Amino acid sequence: MKSKKKLSPNDLEKNIGDLHYAYYEDWVKNFALNLNQIWEDSSAKKFSNSKFHTDSAIVIGRGPSLLKNDHLNMLKNSNFKGSIICPDGSLKTVLESGVTPDRFPHFYVVSIEPYERIKVLFQHKIIKKYGKKIEGIFPTIASPTVINIARKNGIKINWLHILFDYKPNQPSFNQISALMVRAKKHTSGLPAIQTGGNAGTSSWFFAWKILKSKRVAFIGMNQGWDEDDSLEKILSGSPELAHKIKDSKKLEKMLVKIYNPEFQNYCLLDPIFSFYRNALLEFIYRSPKSVNTINATEGGSLFGNRVKCMKFAHFLTKYPK
């Protein structure tokens, strides 16, 4: 009897990619259903206007360091005048902390997933309370249900393309959809960004490439698990991972433990976080020299070439604008 081939981290990354592309037709349908609204709404290109620019931007993830280090409270009580960019998963927590567009007028939420399941991220009462003062950045393949809920709660919809044509033997939907968008209102096209597979990396791209921020700081962007997180917590916190690995013992063999010498902490990387981390670090390395990326999480896995690590309190003091 032949033994089963072991599932390596690289195999898992490929399988997860295949899982996403199983929804390729749904993404195309989303675009088709969104097209009339795309022609009516604003392009995210409007934020290239200098009136929206700030020297510094803060991208706020939902990693454990955010609450552990009391960073939201520090931000709320600071004199920071730059842009606040929330990946959609952190929006509710950020608003509930008192970090709101009333306090920080340059306030954005970035969403890139095309799935209807993320509608819960936009359904909270506090989002409705502040929605009219929040600029939303959404991909042309977003779920129409998600768009309708965000719009109903007052969030301004601004469209862009996300680049995802990595599947072999598929026609370039990015090219086709771009041509269709330009057929009516947005004749010069919508901006397009890489995503790195997650809204946090997309927020970083939005900050420097569209908002033209010279400095982009991360808080709550751990891109990994805490050293003492249980296998059960890791699986429950990552549905995509759990879809492929249901046995925690298999997961344990795939976890990579790394040491962050800047903040002197260990963290665990599952195959998905390894992919996210490596992609973001590669993007940072290739970004223009004028872009300064700062890890102010005081932990996590983001360190290395072109990443400056500093305490968040230091960042707020040094770069208030």
C-alpha angles and dihedrals in degrees: 000000000000117000118238117255113252116245108241125200089253091051090050092052090052092047091050089050089051089050091056093047090054083078094052093115091050090054090054090049090050090054092049092050092046097046099093090049091046088057091050101042131069126277117236084235088084088077089066085077110106093235088074096047125110127178092234136035132187121212110203117205127181100243121136094259090069095072097022091063096036090236097153092055090048090051093047091055096043133096093236111152100181134096124298113210120188123191103222094255093063099042098097094046092047094051093045090054091061095257095128139149088257087064097033112030095189093072126153140172119205122202125176108161116108094206126112091218091079091066088100088069090068101039102082123114093234090059090055089050094057101021097107090061096048124092111214124208112203135172121241089243095056118133109269088222091058092047092050093051093047090048092047089054091054101256112148110239117225119175135217139159122252117210111235108141095128099120113106118238094015120123113249102266089178090063095043095048092046090055091049093050091052091052092085132007106355095056093163091050135241123284116260129210139184113244108198084219096288143070093243094062089042089054090054090053091048091051099056104021099045106016090039093222113173093207127039117187127192127215121171089014098121095151088201145043129274115262093248098045112127123241089242091056091050093051094044091049095052115052092179091055093045090052090064102029119043096160114079090205090063090049092051090060091053099049117106120207115210134180122228104210093190096061095019096234137127123227138180124238121201116196092268095051089045088057093046093046096047092047094050094046090050091050091048091050091051096044119107115283088241090067115088116197116198126193104208096161090103088223142025131088105293110112137113139070113018093358114115115200121206141150113273092234089057091050092051091051096044099043109029092153 
